[in-house]
Amino acid sequence: MSPDLIIVLALLAATIVMFALNRPRMDVVALIMMTVLPLTGVISVPESLAGLSDPNSTHPARTAATDGSLRDLASYLPRKASTPS
């Protein structure tokens, strides 16, 4: 096995453990891996940042933001309707 493959597999194992323990949060784990991979020399900095331009990489964040906004709106509307004008 090549050294790059060993590094990637070790980082993958660390990522899975961090996801399973939920320590730190998932977004922090993703940022850690985006930082560590170029620092190890496995990929270049432009390659690590290229993933951010893909709409699929931002989809979970957009979904969570939309969900949170809708939940806030759903809890706000009944209170607003019951408040006398």
Secondary structure, DSSP 4 states (H G I P E B T S, - for coil): --HHHHHHHHHHHHHHHHHHHT-S-HHHHHHHHHHHHHHHTSS-HHHHHHGGGSHHHHHHHHHHHHHHHHHHHHHHHHHHHHS--
